[in-house]
Amino acid sequence: MATRGLPAWPYTTTDPEDLPAAERLLLDSARAWAAARNQGIATVPAMRRILATESAEGAAPAMDALLRNLTSAGPLTLGCPLCPRLVGEEPPLLLFAALVQRGPRREAFACLLNRMPGRPGYDAMAAAIHLGAAFRRAGLLFADPWRLGSPARRDG
């Protein structure tokens, strides 16, 4: 998948308040993970509190594994919990998670390999698949990132 030449990278100009429920939950959880890690406290309980708001607390271990794998490739820039816009690796993280859950995993893997080639990429991909499945079990589906304004569904 070519990542150059796209008119706009998905999510780069999106206000966090305008994100669908699944994407917002992923963003808030990732930011809670980063804040907990920076403070030297346990990351899984910090995320679990956020994820519990949508009955997705079972996704915390998979999300922790994914974010730890991503940081093994280098610094991971995530915003603070109250940051008014998406920063650093947040847009690619949202894109990657949506692609993994929605099925075109070869595209998701291509996005991932751009950051971390080789074995670490495979480890992160496995964690991302578990994260997508945990969100799906909670009824949270990511929107199609290639369609602007495509609504996410919540199965109930």
N, C-alpha and C positions, 0 to 999 in steps of 0.2 A: 504494500500500500504506500503510495507516495504521500508524504506529509508536507511537501513543499508545493506551493502553487494554489493551495486552498484559499478561497476568498477570505475566510475568517476561521480561525481555529475555534471549534465549539467551546462555548462557555467563557471565552476570554473577556467578553464585554457584558456578561450577565451579572446583574445585581444579586447577591446571595438571597435577598428577600424574595426574589422572583423565581427561584429554583423550585421545581416540583418537590414533593415530600421526600422521595427516596434520595434525590441528589442533595437536598438540604440536610437530611439526616447524616448522610455520608460526610458531607463537609463539616458539620458541627462535631461529629465524632472524631474526625481526623484532627480538627483544631484542638479538641479536648485532649487527644492523645499527645499532640505536640506540647501543649501547655503542661501536662503531667510529666512528660519526659524532661522538659526544661527545668521543672521544679524538683526532679528527682523522686517523684512518687510513682506508685503503681499505675500503669497506663490502662490496663484492662478494666478495673473498677471505674476509672474516670470516664471511659467510653460507655461502659454498661449503663451508667446513669442516663446518658443522653439517648442511647439506643432503646432503653426501656420505655421512653415516651411513645414509641410506635410498636411496642411489643417485639422488638428485634434484638433484645439483649444477648441472644445466642450468637449473634454475629461478632461479638467483641473479640473472642480469641482469633478468629480468622482475620479480622481487620488488623489486630495487633501484629499477627504474623506477616501480613502484607506490608504494613508500614515499616516493620523492622527489616524486611527484605529490601525494600526500596532504599532505606537509609544505609544499607550495606554497600550500595553503589556510590554513595556520596551524600552530602548534606541535602536534606529534604526541606524545602522552604514551604511552610504552611503558615497561614495567618493566625492571629490571636483570635480567641473566641468572639470578640466583638468587632473584628475588622470589617469595614463597610464594603469591601470588594474582594474579588478573588485575587490571590497573589501566588507567585512562584509556581509550584507544581500542582496547585489545586485544580486548574482547568484540565491538565492532562490526566490527573487522578480520576476526575469525574468522567472524562471520556473513556478511559481505560475500563473503569468499573461498569459503565453502561455497555460497552462492547462485549465484555466478558459475559455479562448476564444475558444479553440479548442474542447471543449465539455466534456472531462472526468472530470467533476466537482467533482466527489467523490475523485479522486486523488488530485485535487487542494485543496479540503477541508481538506484532510489528511495532506498535506504539511502545510496548514494554522494552523490546530489544534496543530501541533507540536510546534508552537510559541505561540498561544493564544487560549487555550481551552475555551469552553463555549460560552456564549452570545456574547462576543467581537468578537469571530471567525465568528459567523453568520453575525454580522454587517459588518465586513471586507469583507466577501464573497459577500454580496450584493453590496458593493461599487466596488469590483473587477469585478462583472458581468457587471455593468454599464460601467466600464472602457473598458472592452473587447468589448462591443457593440459599444461604441463611436469610438474605433480604427477601428472596422469593418466598421462602417458607413463612415469613412474617407478612406476606401480602404486598411487599414493596417492589415495584418494578420500575426500573430506570427508563426514562424517555429515550427515544431514538435520537442520538446526538447529531445525526446528519440532517435531521429535519428541524428547522427552526420553529419553535413554538409547538412541537409535537407534545401532546399531553401524556403524562405518565398515568398509568392505571393503578388502582388499588383493588385487588381481588378481595372480596370479603365473604 
